[in-house]
Amino acid sequence: MFTRIVSMTLKPNVSTKFTELLEQKIVPALRKEPGFQDEMVFVIPGGPEVVAISIWDTKEDADSYARTAYPKVLRMLETLIEKRPEVEEYQLAYSTLHRTGLSEFPKQSPNTTPTPGVGG
């Protein structure tokens, strides 16, 4: 599985509009996307910061969403957020909810430490 982590800052006094948009338009649109698994939204209580994590079957599904539907979501959000959201992408390596195990770790390149000396 693959994740997209989107961080954004809401403008003052738009949390109700953001919640309505999320429930009525954004999540229904996500559910139509191939490979979409889940959307989790985190907020700092009383603060404007929002982190949204979407989970996808594959990197290709997440990339397809990023190219096609995500620009439309950004247009829906543009009056509610301070600036363009920051997006990070990760392979989901372990989740009790999504029942992934540590077997996801070997699919990535091995972590290596440079050899001490020149360039290390």
N, C-alpha and C positions, 0 to 999 in steps of 0.2 A: 504494500500500500504506500501511498504517497500523500504528503500534506503540503498545503499552501498556508502560510501564516501571514495574515494581513494586519498591519498595525496602523491605526488612524486616530486622529484627534477630532472630536466633535466640536462644532461651534456651540456657543452658549445657548441654552434653552431649546435644544432640538432633540433631546433624548426620546421624547414621546413620538416625534415624527420618525426618528431613526428606527424605533421599535416597530412602528406600524409598517414602514417600508420593508424592514427585514422579514416580518411575518407575512405580509400580503404580496410582496413582489419578489424579493431576493431569494428567499428559501424556495418558493414554488418554482422559480426559474432554475435554481440549482438542481432540484429534484428531476428536472427534465434532461439534465446533462448526462451523457453516457459515463459510467464509472463513478458517479458521485455516490459517496457513502454517508457522510455526516457533516454537519456544520456545528461548531461550538463557538460561542461568542463570550468573551470575558471582558469585564469592565472593572475599573477601580471605583468602588462605591463613592458617589458624589463627585467623581472626577470626569474629565472629558475623554480620557484614554480608552480605546477599544482595541481588543485583539480578537480577530476572527480566524478560526482554524477550520479549514475544510479538508476532508479526507477523501481520497480518490483511490480507485482500484489500481491504477497504474500512473506512471509519470506521463505517458502519452495522453491519458484522459485529462490530467491536470493541465498539461500544455495546450490541449485543444480548447479547454475552457478559457484559459488565459488569452488565447488568440481570438476567440469568437464571442463568448458571452460576457467575459469580464469587462471589456470596454463599455458595454451597455450598463453594467452594474455601476461602474464609475460615474457614468452620466447621471444615473439616478441619485447617487450620493453627493454629487458635486456641490449642491447648495447646503449640505449638512455638515461637511467636513472642512477643516482648516486648510489642508494641503493634500497633495496626492499621497495616498497611502503607501507605506513601505511593504514590499512583498518579499518573503523568503520561502524557499522550498526545501523540503526535507523528505527523505524516505522514512516512513514510519517503522521504527526498528522494534518497538515493543509496546504492547497495549493490552491491558487486562480486558478492557471493554470490547476491543475488536479482535481479541483472541490471537494476536500475533505473538510469536515467541522469539527467543533470542536467535533463532535460525535466520532472521532477517539480517543480522550483522555481517555474516560472511559474504553477502552480495555486494558489499562495497569494497573499495580499494583498501588494502591493509594500512593501518597507521604506522608510519615509520619515523624514527628519530634519526636526524642526520648524524653521520659518523663524525666524531670530534676531529678537528684539524681544519684544513682548507675548506671554507664555506660551511663549516658545521659548528 
